[in-house]
Amino acid sequence: MTHVTEHPLVQGGRSAALATACVRGGVAAGLGIGALAVLVTAGWISSPYPDSGPGGALHLAAGLWLLAHGVDLVRTDTLSGLPAPLGVVPMLLAALPVWLVHRAARDTLDAPGDDGDRRRPSASGAVGAVAGGYLLVAAVIVVHSESGPLPADLLSAGLWLPAVVVAAAGAGAWTACGRPLPEQRQAAVALRAAGLGLVTLFGGGAVVAAVSLAWHAGEAQAGYAGLAGEWSGRVAVLLLVLALLPNMAVWGAAYGLGPGFALGTGALATPLGLVGDPAAPPFPLLAALPDDGRGGWIHWAAVAVPLAAVVLQGGRVGRSARAWTARDTALTALGTAWGCGAVVAVVSAPAGGPLVLLAAASGGPLGTGRLSEFGPVWWLTGGAALLWTAGLGIPLALALRAWRLRTPGRGERRGCCAGAAPRPKGLRLRCRSRRRPRCPRLRRRVRRRRTRASTAGPARSTTSRSCTTSSRRTPGPPAIRGGRARTAGPR
């Protein structure tokens, strides 16, 4: 008799799961470039004066797809004939490829097998397989863009493409695993506080940008009408404005933090005023830039955005630090500050902490010469976020911790039995407050009651415990008295 042994690939083993994850990554890249290709082709068809054929539209779609990943492009068809870089990333456009990679990694770990023999890949294996399949398609698109009017800068493509794809795939694997946080409570609190501060900071920046744009609504409308006359061009400009709205939120946050943003070489806009001669091209969103001259109280009001973020962030750490030492509280607040500063810097650059990444992504070069510096300066924005959150957040967290230790709140009195052993079913938990009455008459009455209870015997003595359990007495054996049986029940 011959025994037939099936290969692991036939049974759907780990190798098959990794191959499926690689295919998922390639499909995610194809969906992203396909969506942009459809959008650009529709604009090319509706344009009354197309400058190129279908090949040019496909090259433009490839360039936009690479730009959404943070890759710098090079414009070759300039008036001077010299190549000019293009590094401002439309952050709303970047949401599509990031979401597709995130979903591919999440579905790889969430998808159940057809039978019980299929083994899911590990989290690291899923991230590597999805990112590998995605980057294979991305390499083909980079090579295809080299023959078009917007070729990709190979150095930035080698740096930003893997970083963005691996980060998005890692976030998807983290979501599939239930979004676990570090076991150390201080680290988990620091992450939550940093997230709260970032949301507040960027939300406030969006409000600042929206108020300024509404203030200059006439100039924005004139700039919008001057860019395109036919309806297809206006639709294209409107889509570009929508894609750049998250960039305006980051610019507003950088403005409130203090460093502001560059408007060309030698021109800087801060709450104190506009320095230098700005080289801003005509665009509807750029109409929201502050006017020339020194800043007034309206411009200084933007400082309330980082102040509100620091208050919420430090308050979150201080409320969680009741059982910590002062050193642990300060270190947690410092870690939160570093995380916030890093994210801001990355978002402000053409992408030290979370704010650094955002500042890097919202700005970048628009050309050579004066337009080589345009947008928030990532290291200044990240450093300002670090100084705000560390300089004000740490003292605020320590002060709030000291105040809560001095006057425990209602939540602490209610949760005084949080560490006690689970009580049996049917027992009632009663918490007694040990606060002394302020009225002297009530104080004397309480003292007399305690004295009587202590002299009455141990059966009626009161204890000084903060939490006591009380339950009904369980019925005992029947007592014989006077020839009749009586059950001893609760009094």
C-alpha positions as CSV (number, residue, x, y, z in Angstrom):
1,M,0.0,0.0,0.0
2,T,1.4,3.4,-0.9
3,H,0.7,6.4,1.3
4,V,0.2,9.7,-0.5
5,T,1.6,12.7,1.4
6,E,0.2,16.1,0.3
7,H,2.6,19.0,-0.1
8,P,2.1,21.9,2.3
9,L,1.3,24.2,-0.7
10,V,-1.6,21.9,-1.6
11,Q,-2.9,22.0,2.0
12,G,-2.6,25.8,2.0
13,G,0.3,26.2,4.4
14,R,2.3,29.2,5.4
15,S,4.0,29.5,2.0
16,A,0.6,29.8,0.2
17,A,-0.5,32.4,2.7
18,L,2.6,34.5,2.1
19,A,2.1,34.2,-1.7
20,T,-1.5,35.3,-1.2
21,A,-0.3,38.3,0.8
22,C,2.2,39.2,-1.9
23,V,-0.6,39.1,-4.5
24,R,-2.8,41.3,-2.2
25,G,0.0,43.9,-2.1
26,G,0.3,43.9,-5.9
27,V,-3.5,44.3,-6.3
28,A,-3.5,47.2,-3.8
29,A,-0.9,49.0,-5.9
30,G,-2.9,48.3,-9.1
31,L,-6.1,49.6,-7.6
32,G,-4.4,52.8,-6.6
33,I,-2.8,53.6,-9.9
34,G,-6.0,52.4,-11.7
35,A,-8.2,54.9,-9.8
36,L,-5.8,57.8,-10.6
37,A,-5.6,56.7,-14.3
38,V,-9.4,56.7,-14.6
39,L,-9.6,60.2,-13.0
40,V,-6.8,61.7,-15.2
41,T,-8.2,60.1,-18.4
42,A,-11.6,61.5,-17.7
43,G,-10.1,65.0,-17.3
44,W,-8.1,64.5,-20.5
45,I,-11.2,63.4,-22.5
46,S,-13.3,66.4,-21.2
47,S,-10.6,69.0,-21.9
48,P,-11.3,71.0,-25.0
49,Y,-7.6,71.6,-25.7
50,P,-5.6,68.5,-24.7
51,D,-1.8,69.0,-24.8
52,S,-0.9,65.3,-25.2
53,G,-2.4,61.9,-26.1
54,P,-3.4,59.0,-23.9
55,G,0.2,58.2,-23.2
56,G,0.7,61.6,-21.6
57,A,-2.4,61.1,-19.4
58,L,-1.0,57.8,-18.2
59,H,2.4,59.3,-17.5
60,L,0.6,62.1,-15.5
61,A,-1.3,59.5,-13.5
62,A,1.9,57.6,-12.7
63,G,3.5,60.8,-11.6
64,L,0.6,61.7,-9.3
65,W,0.7,58.2,-7.8
66,L,4.4,58.5,-7.0
67,L,3.9,62.0,-5.6
68,A,1.2,60.6,-3.3
69,H,3.9,58.4,-1.7
70,G,6.2,61.3,-1.0
71,V,8.4,60.8,-4.1
72,D,9.8,64.0,-5.6
73,L,9.1,64.6,-9.3
74,V,11.2,66.5,-11.8
75,R,9.4,68.8,-14.3
76,T,11.3,68.9,-17.6
77,D,9.0,71.1,-19.6
78,T,9.8,74.4,-17.9
79,L,10.0,77.9,-19.6
80,S,13.7,78.1,-18.8
81,G,14.4,74.6,-20.1
82,L,16.0,73.6,-16.8
83,P,14.5,70.8,-14.8
84,A,12.6,71.9,-11.7
85,P,11.7,69.7,-8.7
86,L,8.1,69.2,-7.5
87,G,7.9,68.0,-3.9
88,V,4.7,69.2,-2.3
89,V,2.6,66.1,-1.5
90,P,-1.2,66.5,-1.7
91,M,-1.9,64.7,1.6
92,L,-5.5,63.9,0.8
93,L,-4.3,62.1,-2.4
94,A,-1.9,60.1,-0.2
95,A,-4.8,58.7,1.8
96,L,-5.8,56.4,-1.1
97,P,-2.6,54.3,-1.4
98,V,-2.1,54.3,2.4
99,W,-5.6,52.9,3.0
100,L,-5.2,50.3,0.3
101,V,-1.9,48.9,1.8
102,H,-3.4,49.1,5.3
103,R,-6.4,47.1,4.1
104,A,-4.3,44.5,2.3
105,A,-2.2,43.8,5.4
106,R,-5.2,43.7,7.7
107,D,-7.2,41.3,5.5
108,T,-4.2,39.0,5.2
109,L,-4.2,38.4,8.9
110,D,-7.9,38.5,9.3
111,A,-8.9,36.1,6.4
112,P,-9.8,32.6,7.7
113,G,-8.7,29.6,5.8
114,D,-10.9,27.3,3.7
115,D,-10.2,24.5,6.1
116,G,-8.6,23.9,9.4
117,D,-5.2,23.1,7.8
118,R,-4.5,26.6,6.5
119,R,-2.0,28.5,8.7
120,R,-2.0,32.2,8.9
121,P,1.3,34.0,8.4
122,S,3.0,35.9,11.2
123,A,2.5,39.6,11.5
124,S,6.0,40.4,10.3
125,G,5.7,37.9,7.4
126,A,2.4,39.5,6.3
127,V,3.9,43.0,6.4
128,G,6.9,41.8,4.4
129,A,4.9,39.9,1.8
130,V,2.3,42.7,1.3
131,A,5.1,45.4,1.1
132,G,7.1,43.2,-1.3
133,G,4.2,42.7,-3.7
134,Y,3.3,46.4,-3.6
135,L,6.9,47.6,-4.2
136,L,7.3,45.3,-7.2
137,V,4.4,47.1,-8.9
138,A,5.9,50.5,-7.7
139,A,9.2,49.7,-9.3
140,V,7.5,49.2,-12.7
141,I,5.7,52.5,-12.3
142,V,8.9,54.3,-11.5
143,V,10.6,52.9,-14.6
144,H,7.5,53.9,-16.7
145,S,7.6,57.5,-15.4
146,E,11.2,58.0,-16.6
147,S,10.0,58.4,-20.1
148,G,7.3,60.9,-19.3
149,P,7.2,64.7,-18.5
150,L,7.3,64.0,-14.7
151,P,10.0,61.5,-14.0
152,A,10.6,60.4,-10.5
153,D,13.7,61.3,-8.5
154,L,15.3,57.9,-7.9
155,L,16.9,58.8,-4.5
156,S,13.6,60.0,-3.0
157,A,11.8,57.0,-4.6
158,G,14.2,54.6,-2.9
159,L,13.7,56.3,0.5
160,W,10.0,57.3,0.7
161,L,8.3,54.5,-1.2
162,P,9.5,51.6,1.1
163,A,9.0,53.8,4.2
164,V,5.4,54.7,3.4
165,V,4.5,51.2,2.3
166,V,6.0,49.4,5.2
167,A,4.5,51.9,7.7
168,A,1.0,51.5,6.2
169,A,1.3,47.7,6.2
170,G,2.5,47.7,9.7
171,A,-0.5,49.7,10.8
172,G,-2.7,47.2,9.1
173,A,-1.1,44.3,10.9
174,W,-1.4,46.2,14.2
175,T,-5.1,46.7,13.5
176,A,-5.6,43.0,12.7
177,C,-3.9,42.1,16.0
178,G,-6.4,44.2,18.0
179,R,-4.4,47.4,18.3
180,P,-2.3,46.3,21.3
181,L,-0.6,48.9,23.4
182,P,2.6,48.4,25.4
183,E,2.2,46.5,28.6
184,Q,3.9,49.3,30.6
185,R,1.1,51.7,31.6
186,Q,3.3,54.8,31.2
187,A,4.1,54.0,27.5
188,A,0.4,53.4,26.8
189,V,-0.6,56.7,28.4
190,A,2.1,58.5,26.5
191,L,0.8,57.2,23.2
192,R,-2.8,58.1,23.9
193,A,-1.7,61.6,25.1
194,A,0.4,62.2,22.0
195,G,-2.5,61.2,19.8
196,L,-4.9,63.5,21.6
197,G,-2.4,66.4,21.3
198,L,-1.8,65.8,17.6
199,V,-5.5,65.7,16.8
200,T,-6.1,68.9,18.7
201,L,-3.1,70.6,17.1
202,F,-4.1,69.7,13.5
203,G,-7.8,70.4,14.1
204,G,-6.9,73.8,15.4
205,G,-4.6,74.4,12.4
206,A,-7.6,73.5,10.1
207,V,-9.7,76.1,12.0
208,V,-7.0,78.8,11.6
209,A,-6.7,78.1,7.9
210,A,-10.4,78.1,7.4
211,V,-10.9,81.4,9.2
212,S,-8.1,83.0,7.2
213,L,-9.5,81.7,3.9
214,A,-13.0,83.0,4.8
215,W,-11.4,86.4,5.6
216,H,-9.8,86.5,2.1
217,A,-12.7,84.9,0.3
218,G,-12.7,87.5,-2.5
219,E,-9.1,87.1,-3.3
220,A,-9.5,83.3,-3.3
221,Q,-12.5,83.5,-5.7
222,A,-10.5,85.8,-8.1
223,G,-7.6,83.4,-8.1
224,Y,-9.8,80.4,-8.8
225,A,-11.5,82.1,-11.7
226,G,-8.2,83.2,-13.2
227,L,-6.6,79.8,-13.3
228,A,-9.1,78.2,-15.7
229,G,-11.9,79.5,-17.9
230,E,-13.7,76.3,-19.0
231,W,-15.6,74.0,-16.7
232,S,-13.2,71.1,-17.1
233,G,-10.2,73.2,-15.9
234,R,-12.2,74.5,-13.0
235,V,-13.1,71.0,-11.9
236,A,-9.4,70.0,-12.1
237,V,-8.4,73.0,-9.9
238,L,-11.2,72.2,-7.5
239,L,-10.0,68.7,-7.1
240,L,-6.4,69.9,-6.5
241,V,-7.7,72.3,-3.8
242,L,-9.5,69.5,-2.1
243,A,-6.4,67.3,-2.2
244,L,-4.4,70.1,-0.5
245,L,-6.8,70.9,2.3
246,P,-4.9,68.7,4.8
247,N,-1.7,70.5,3.9
248,M,-3.4,73.8,4.9
249,A,-4.3,72.3,8.3
250,V,-0.6,71.4,8.9
251,W,0.4,74.9,7.7
252,G,-2.0,76.4,10.2
253,A,-0.6,74.3,13.0
254,A,3.0,75.3,12.1
255,Y,1.8,79.0,12.0
256,G,0.4,78.7,15.6
257,L,3.5,76.9,16.9
258,G,5.6,79.9,16.0
259,P,8.0,79.0,13.2
260,G,5.4,79.5,10.5
261,F,6.2,78.6,6.9
262,A,8.5,79.7,4.1
263,L,7.0,81.4,1.1
264,G,10.2,81.3,-1.0
265,T,13.8,81.9,-0.2
266,G,14.1,84.7,2.4
267,A,10.3,85.0,3.0
268,L,8.8,83.7,6.2
269,A,5.2,84.0,7.6
270,T,4.9,83.9,11.4
271,P,2.4,85.2,14.0
272,L,4.8,88.2,14.5
273,G,4.4,89.2,10.8
274,L,5.5,88.5,7.3
275,V,9.2,88.9,6.7
276,G,10.7,89.3,3.2
277,D,9.1,89.3,-0.2
278,P,6.9,86.2,-0.7
279,A,7.0,84.4,-4.0
280,A,3.6,82.7,-3.8
281,P,2.1,81.6,-7.1
282,P,-1.5,82.5,-7.8
283,F,-3.6,79.8,-6.2
284,P,-7.0,79.9,-4.3
285,L,-5.6,78.4,-1.1
286,L,-2.6,80.8,-1.0
287,A,-5.0,83.7,-0.8
288,A,-5.3,82.8,2.9
289,L,-1.7,83.9,3.6
290,P,-1.3,86.8,6.1
291,D,-1.0,90.3,4.8
292,D,2.3,92.2,4.7
293,G,3.6,94.0,7.8
294,R,3.6,93.2,11.5
295,G,1.1,90.8,13.0
296,G,-1.8,92.0,15.2
297,W,-3.8,90.3,17.9
298,I,-5.7,88.3,15.2
299,H,-2.5,86.7,14.2
300,W,-1.3,86.2,17.8
301,A,-4.6,84.3,18.5
302,A,-3.2,81.4,16.5
303,V,-1.0,80.6,19.5
304,A,-4.1,79.3,21.3
305,V,-4.0,76.2,19.1
306,P,-0.7,74.7,20.5
307,L,-1.7,75.9,24.0
308,A,-5.0,74.0,23.9
309,A,-3.1,70.9,22.6
310,V,-0.6,71.1,25.5
311,V,-3.3,71.5,28.1
312,L,-5.2,68.5,26.9
313,Q,-2.1,66.4,26.5
314,G,-0.6,67.3,29.9
315,G,-4.0,66.9,31.5
316,R,-4.3,63.4,30.1
317,V,-0.9,62.4,31.6
318,G,-1.6,64.1,34.9
319,R,-5.0,62.4,35.4
320,S,-3.4,59.0,34.9
321,A,-0.4,59.7,37.1
322,R,-2.1,59.5,40.6
323,A,-0.3,56.3,41.5
324,W,3.0,57.1,39.9
325,T,6.1,58.9,41.2
326,A,7.0,62.4,40.1
327,R,9.9,61.0,38.1
328,D,7.6,58.6,36.2
329,T,5.1,61.4,35.5
330,A,7.8,63.7,34.1
331,L,9.3,60.9,31.9
332,T,5.9,60.0,30.5
333,A,5.2,63.7,29.7
334,L,8.7,64.0,28.1
335,G,8.1,60.9,26.0
336,T,4.8,62.3,24.8
337,A,6.5,65.6,23.8
338,W,9.1,63.7,21.8
339,G,6.5,61.7,20.0
340,C,4.5,64.9,19.2
341,G,7.5,66.7,17.9
342,A,8.5,63.8,15.7
343,V,5.1,63.5,14.0
344,V,4.9,67.2,13.3
345,A,8.3,67.3,11.7
346,V,7.6,64.5,9.3
347,V,4.3,66.0,8.2
348,S,5.9,69.4,7.6
349,A,8.7,68.1,5.4
350,P,8.2,66.8,1.9
351,A,6.1,64.1,4.3
352,G,12.0,64.9,15.7
353,G,8.6,63.1,16.4
354,P,5.1,62.5,14.9
355,L,4.7,66.3,14.0
356,V,8.0,66.3,12.2
357,L,6.7,63.7,9.7
358,L,3.6,65.7,9.0
359,A,5.5,68.9,8.5
360,A,7.8,67.2,6.0
361,A,4.9,65.9,3.9
362,S,3.0,69.2,3.7
363,G,5.8,71.3,2.2
364,G,8.6,70.9,-0.3
365,P,10.1,72.5,-3.3
366,L,8.0,73.9,-6.2
367,G,10.9,74.7,-8.4
368,T,14.4,76.1,-8.5
369,G,15.6,79.5,-7.2
370,R,13.2,81.2,-4.8
371,L,10.6,78.4,-4.9
372,S,13.1,75.8,-3.7
373,E,11.8,76.5,-0.1
374,F,8.0,76.5,0.2
375,G,6.0,75.4,3.2
376,P,6.8,74.7,6.9
377,V,10.5,74.0,7.7
378,W,10.3,70.6,9.2
379,W,13.1,70.8,11.8
380,L,11.9,74.2,13.1
381,T,8.3,73.0,13.3
382,G,9.2,69.8,15.1
383,G,11.5,71.6,17.5
384,A,8.8,74.1,18.3
385,A,6.3,71.3,19.0
386,L,8.8,69.6,21.3
387,L,9.4,72.8,23.2
388,W,5.7,73.5,23.6
389,T,4.8,70.1,24.8
390,A,7.9,69.6,27.0
391,G,8.1,73.2,28.4
392,L,4.4,73.4,29.4
393,G,3.2,69.8,29.4
394,I,5.6,68.4,32.0
395,P,4.9,71.1,34.6
396,L,1.2,70.8,33.9
397,A,1.2,67.1,34.4
398,L,3.2,67.3,37.6
399,A,0.9,70.1,39.0
400,L,-2.2,68.1,38.1
401,R,-0.8,65.0,39.8
402,A,0.0,67.0,42.9
403,W,-3.4,68.5,43.0
404,R,-5.2,65.1,42.7
405,L,-3.0,63.7,45.5
406,R,-4.1,66.6,47.7
407,T,-7.8,66.4,46.9
408,P,-8.9,63.0,45.6
409,G,-11.8,63.3,43.2
410,R,-15.0,61.6,43.0
411,G,-13.6,59.0,40.7
412,E,-10.9,58.0,43.1
413,R,-13.3,57.6,46.0
414,R,-15.7,55.5,43.9
415,G,-12.8,53.3,42.7
416,C,-11.2,52.8,46.1
417,C,-12.0,49.1,46.0
418,A,-10.6,48.6,42.4
419,G,-7.7,46.4,43.6
420,A,-9.8,44.3,46.1
421,A,-10.6,40.7,45.5
422,P,-13.8,39.9,43.7
423,R,-16.7,39.7,46.1
424,P,-19.0,36.8,46.2
425,K,-22.4,37.1,44.5
426,G,-25.1,38.5,46.7
427,L,-22.8,40.7,48.8
428,R,-23.2,44.5,48.7
429,L,-20.2,46.7,48.6
430,R,-20.4,49.8,50.8
431,C,-17.7,52.5,50.7
432,R,-17.6,54.8,53.7
433,S,-16.0,58.2,53.4
434,R,-13.6,59.2,56.3
435,R,-13.8,62.9,55.7
436,R,-14.4,64.8,59.0
437,P,-17.6,67.0,59.2
438,R,-16.9,70.7,59.0
439,C,-19.7,71.6,61.5
440,P,-18.4,71.4,65.1
441,R,-21.8,70.1,66.3
442,L,-21.8,67.3,63.8
443,R,-18.2,66.5,64.8
444,R,-19.0,66.1,68.4
445,R,-22.0,63.9,67.6
446,V,-19.9,61.6,65.5
447,R,-17.3,61.4,68.3
448,R,-20.0,60.5,70.8
449,R,-21.3,57.7,68.6
450,R,-17.9,56.3,68.1
451,T,-17.3,56.3,71.8
452,R,-20.6,54.5,72.5
453,A,-19.8,51.9,69.9
454,S,-16.3,51.2,71.3
455,T,-17.7,50.7,74.8
456,A,-20.6,48.5,73.7
457,G,-18.3,45.5,72.9
458,P,-16.6,44.0,69.9
459,A,-19.9,42.9,68.4
460,R,-20.9,46.6,67.7
461,S,-17.5,48.1,67.3
462,T,-16.8,50.1,64.2
463,T,-13.7,49.6,62.0
464,S,-11.6,52.1,60.3
465,R,-11.5,50.3,57.0
466,S,-12.5,52.4,54.0
467,C,-14.4,49.6,52.3
468,T,-16.5,46.9,54.1
469,T,-18.8,44.3,52.8
470,S,-22.2,43.6,54.2
471,S,-24.6,40.8,53.4
472,R,-27.7,39.2,54.8
473,R,-27.0,36.6,57.4
474,T,-27.4,33.1,56.2
475,P,-30.0,31.1,58.1
476,G,-28.6,28.8,60.8
477,P,-29.8,25.5,62.2
478,P,-33.3,25.5,63.7
479,A,-33.3,26.4,67.5
480,I,-35.6,24.4,69.8
481,R,-37.3,26.6,72.4
482,G,-40.5,25.8,74.2
483,G,-41.1,22.6,72.2
484,R,-41.2,24.4,68.9
485,A,-38.6,24.7,66.2
486,R,-37.7,28.2,65.2
487,T,-35.4,29.2,62.3
488,A,-33.0,31.9,63.1
489,G,-33.3,34.4,60.4
490,P,-32.1,37.9,59.8
491,R,-33.0,40.4,62.4
